[in-house]
């Protein structure tokens, strides 16, 4: 019979989930602040308390695990496009199996009596220093596996794009960002935000076929004017994508970098 210490249970799963979120972030090239990763890891640590419940049927335990994965990913990376959310949740769920498998294999070799698995939650009776060393060791192994298989962060988040505006081809530099989840309300199409100064002709075309697009940012809320343009092509990570999207010119407060545009990740995924 195992004695379970709640502080160790939480810390073990907090550190594991933090490492898993780092792997998912790298694997899918997601943007996320440190405090959001810590929040997601904390949700994962709390969800590990299901180990205290009586043993459940495997099917029910699986459902709980999937729900926990969605809660962890949502806490760390939301808001994000629905397609990307489910991709991130699936990646977190699958990576956790591999990661925890490696971690448990290491401890089964040295201290199998200190491991308890119940309701898909893992408890390891382990000192804090040993936990950190083991977690980092497993994290490095997973990174090596990603590198060998060619998975992980693309060579750059930068892209280039071309589109037809007012019968003229316009070339722009851009940055692919999972944080851009803007949608045109009626069609549901993604919105590419561009610096107004890059396309002066937009001043003349805004009165034709424009749509008001609400946005929320760190600096506050507001409305953008979205314009449906033709023949949007985006070159990203060695591939060319043809997008069906709106373009919304803005003053530079929504684009902090040197790039001309912020491109939703879903347009190149």
C-alpha positions as CSV (number, residue, x, y, z in Angstrom):
1,X,0.0,0.0,0.0
2,X,1.4,3.4,-1.0
3,X,1.3,6.5,1.1
4,X,0.5,9.5,-1.2
5,X,1.8,12.9,-0.3
6,X,-0.3,15.6,-2.1
7,X,2.6,18.0,-2.4
8,X,4.8,15.4,-4.1
9,X,1.9,14.3,-6.3
10,X,1.2,17.9,-7.4
11,X,4.9,18.8,-7.9
12,X,5.6,15.6,-9.9
13,X,2.7,16.2,-12.3
14,X,3.3,20.0,-12.4
15,X,6.8,19.5,-13.6
16,X,5.9,16.8,-16.1
17,X,3.0,18.8,-17.6
18,X,5.3,21.9,-17.9
19,X,7.8,19.8,-19.8
20,X,5.0,18.4,-22.0
21,X,3.6,21.8,-22.8
22,X,7.1,23.0,-23.8
23,X,7.3,20.0,-26.1
24,X,3.9,20.8,-27.6
25,X,4.8,24.4,-28.0
26,X,8.0,23.5,-29.9
27,X,6.3,20.7,-31.9
28,X,3.5,22.9,-33.2
29,X,5.4,26.3,-33.1
30,X,2.9,27.8,-30.7
31,X,3.4,31.2,-29.1
32,X,2.8,31.3,-25.4
33,X,3.9,33.4,-22.4
34,X,5.6,31.7,-19.4
35,X,2.8,32.5,-17.1
36,X,0.3,30.7,-19.4
37,X,2.6,27.6,-19.5
38,X,2.8,27.7,-15.7
39,X,-1.0,28.0,-15.5
40,X,-1.5,25.0,-17.8
41,X,1.0,22.9,-15.8
42,X,-0.9,23.9,-12.6
43,X,-4.1,22.6,-14.1
44,X,-2.3,19.4,-14.9
45,X,-1.0,19.1,-11.4
46,X,-4.4,19.5,-9.9
47,X,-6.0,17.0,-12.4
48,X,-3.5,14.4,-11.0
49,X,-5.6,14.2,-7.8
50,X,-7.9,11.8,-9.6
51,X,-5.4,9.2,-8.3
52,X,-7.1,9.6,-4.9
53,X,-10.4,8.3,-6.3
54,X,-11.3,4.6,-6.3
55,X,-10.1,2.7,-9.4
56,X,-12.2,3.5,-12.4
57,X,-13.0,1.5,-15.6
58,X,-10.3,2.1,-18.3
59,X,-12.8,3.7,-20.7
60,X,-13.9,6.3,-18.1
61,X,-10.3,6.9,-17.1
62,X,-9.5,7.6,-20.8
63,X,-12.3,10.1,-21.0
64,X,-11.0,11.9,-17.9
65,X,-7.5,12.0,-19.4
66,X,-8.8,13.5,-22.6
67,X,-10.7,16.1,-20.7
68,X,-7.7,16.9,-18.6
69,X,-5.5,17.3,-21.7
70,X,-8.0,19.7,-23.2
71,X,-8.1,21.7,-19.9
72,X,-4.3,21.9,-19.7
73,X,-3.9,22.9,-23.4
74,X,-6.7,25.4,-23.1
75,X,-5.2,27.0,-20.0
76,X,-1.8,27.3,-21.7
77,X,-2.6,28.3,-25.3
78,X,-6.1,29.7,-25.7
79,X,-7.5,31.6,-27.5
80,X,-6.6,29.7,-30.6
81,X,-8.4,28.4,-33.7
82,X,-10.6,25.3,-33.0
83,X,-8.6,23.2,-35.4
84,X,-5.3,24.1,-33.8
85,X,-6.8,23.6,-30.3
86,X,-7.7,20.0,-31.1
87,X,-4.3,19.4,-32.7
88,X,-2.5,20.7,-29.7
89,X,-4.7,18.7,-27.3
90,X,-4.0,15.5,-29.4
91,X,-0.3,16.3,-29.4
92,X,-0.3,16.8,-25.7
93,X,-2.1,13.6,-25.1
94,X,0.2,11.5,-27.3
95,X,3.4,13.2,-26.2
96,X,2.5,12.6,-22.6
97,X,2.3,8.8,-23.2
98,X,5.8,8.8,-24.7
99,X,7.3,11.1,-22.1
100,X,5.8,9.4,-19.1
101,X,6.7,6.0,-20.6
102,X,10.4,7.1,-20.8
103,X,10.2,8.6,-17.3
104,X,8.7,5.5,-15.7
105,X,11.1,3.2,-17.5
106,X,14.0,5.0,-15.9
107,X,12.4,4.8,-12.4
108,X,11.3,1.2,-12.9
109,X,15.0,0.3,-13.3
110,X,16.1,2.0,-10.1
111,X,13.1,2.2,-7.7
112,X,10.0,0.4,-9.0
113,X,8.4,0.2,-5.5
114,X,8.0,4.0,-5.5
115,X,5.7,4.2,-8.5
116,X,1.9,4.1,-8.4
117,X,-0.4,4.4,-11.4
118,X,-4.2,4.7,-10.9
119,X,-6.9,6.3,-13.1
120,X,-4.1,7.2,-15.6
121,X,-2.5,9.4,-13.0
122,X,1.1,8.8,-11.9
123,X,2.6,9.2,-8.5
124,X,6.4,8.8,-8.0
125,X,7.9,8.9,-4.5
126,X,10.9,11.0,-5.5
127,X,13.0,13.8,-4.1
128,X,12.7,17.2,-5.8
129,X,16.3,17.2,-7.1
130,X,15.8,13.7,-8.6
131,X,12.5,14.7,-10.1
132,X,14.0,17.7,-11.9
133,X,17.0,15.7,-13.2
134,X,14.7,12.9,-14.4
135,X,12.2,15.3,-16.0
136,X,14.9,17.3,-17.8
137,X,16.6,14.0,-19.0
138,X,13.3,12.8,-20.5
139,X,12.7,16.2,-22.1
140,X,16.1,16.1,-23.8
141,X,15.3,12.6,-25.1
142,X,12.0,13.8,-26.6
143,X,13.7,16.8,-28.2
144,X,16.3,14.4,-29.8
145,X,13.5,12.2,-31.1
146,X,11.8,15.3,-32.6
147,X,15.1,16.4,-34.2
148,X,15.7,12.9,-35.7
149,X,12.2,12.6,-37.1
150,X,12.3,16.1,-38.5
151,X,9.6,17.4,-36.2
152,X,9.6,20.6,-34.1
153,X,9.8,24.3,-34.7
154,X,10.0,25.4,-38.3
155,X,13.1,27.2,-39.4
156,X,11.4,30.5,-38.9
157,X,8.0,32.1,-38.0
158,X,8.6,34.6,-40.8
159,X,6.7,34.4,-44.1
160,X,6.2,36.5,-47.3
161,X,2.8,37.1,-48.9
162,X,1.4,38.5,-52.1
163,X,-2.1,39.6,-52.9
164,X,-4.1,41.7,-55.3
165,X,-5.2,45.0,-53.9
166,X,-7.0,47.5,-56.1
167,X,-5.9,45.6,-59.3
168,X,-2.2,45.8,-58.1
169,X,0.0,43.0,-56.8
170,X,1.3,43.9,-53.3
171,X,4.2,42.1,-51.6
172,X,4.4,42.0,-47.8
173,X,6.6,40.5,-45.2
174,X,4.8,38.7,-42.5
175,X,4.9,36.8,-39.2
176,X,2.9,33.6,-38.6
177,X,1.3,33.9,-35.2
178,X,-1.0,31.4,-33.5
179,X,-2.2,34.4,-31.4
180,X,-4.0,35.9,-34.4
181,X,-7.4,34.2,-34.2
182,X,-9.4,37.0,-35.7
183,X,-12.4,36.0,-37.9
184,X,-14.7,37.9,-40.1
185,X,-18.0,37.6,-38.2
186,X,-20.3,36.6,-41.1
187,X,-18.1,34.3,-43.2
188,X,-15.9,33.0,-40.4
189,X,-12.8,33.5,-42.6
190,X,-9.4,34.3,-41.0
191,X,-8.1,37.8,-40.9
192,X,-4.6,38.9,-41.9
193,X,-3.7,42.1,-40.0
194,X,-1.4,44.5,-42.0
195,X,0.2,47.8,-41.4
196,X,-1.8,50.5,-43.0
197,X,1.3,52.3,-44.1
198,X,2.3,49.4,-46.3
199,X,-0.8,49.7,-48.6
200,X,-1.9,53.3,-49.0
201,X,-4.4,52.2,-51.7
202,X,-6.5,50.5,-49.0
203,X,-7.6,54.0,-48.0
204,X,-9.4,54.2,-51.3
205,X,-10.9,50.7,-51.3
206,X,-12.2,50.5,-47.7
207,X,-15.6,51.8,-48.8
208,X,-16.2,48.8,-51.1
209,X,-17.1,45.4,-49.7
210,X,-15.6,46.2,-46.2
211,X,-16.5,44.4,-43.0
212,X,-16.2,45.5,-39.4
213,X,-14.1,43.1,-37.4
214,X,-14.0,43.3,-33.6
215,X,-10.7,42.6,-31.9
216,X,-9.3,42.2,-28.4
217,X,-5.7,42.8,-27.6
218,X,-3.5,43.5,-24.6
219,X,-3.9,47.2,-25.2
220,X,-7.7,47.0,-25.3
221,X,-10.7,46.4,-27.6
222,X,-11.7,47.9,-30.9
223,X,-12.8,47.4,-34.5
224,X,-10.9,46.8,-37.7
225,X,-12.0,47.3,-41.2
226,X,-11.7,44.0,-43.1
227,X,-11.4,43.8,-46.9
228,X,-11.8,40.7,-49.0
229,X,-9.0,40.6,-51.5
230,X,-8.1,38.2,-54.3
231,X,-5.2,35.8,-54.9
232,X,-3.5,35.7,-51.4
233,X,-0.4,33.5,-51.6
234,X,1.8,32.9,-48.5
235,X,5.3,31.5,-48.7
236,X,6.2,29.8,-45.4
237,X,8.7,27.2,-44.3
238,X,9.5,26.3,-47.9
239,X,5.9,25.9,-49.0
240,X,3.4,28.2,-50.8
241,X,-0.2,28.4,-49.5
242,X,-3.1,30.0,-51.3
243,X,-5.4,31.5,-48.7
244,X,-9.1,32.6,-48.6
245,X,-9.0,35.4,-46.1
246,X,-9.7,39.0,-45.2
247,X,-7.1,41.7,-44.8
248,X,-7.5,44.3,-42.1
249,X,-5.3,47.4,-42.2
250,X,-4.4,48.9,-38.8
251,X,-2.2,51.4,-37.2
252,X,1.0,49.7,-35.9
253,X,-0.3,49.1,-32.4
254,X,-1.3,45.5,-33.3
255,X,2.0,44.8,-35.1
256,X,4.9,45.3,-32.8
257,X,7.6,43.8,-35.0
258,X,9.3,45.0,-38.2
259,X,7.1,42.8,-40.3
260,X,4.2,44.2,-42.5
261,X,1.6,41.6,-41.5
262,X,0.5,39.1,-38.9
263,X,-0.8,35.9,-40.5
264,X,-3.0,33.4,-38.7
265,X,-1.3,30.1,-38.2
266,X,-4.3,28.2,-39.6
267,X,-3.6,29.6,-43.1
268,X,-0.3,27.7,-43.3
269,X,-1.2,24.6,-41.2
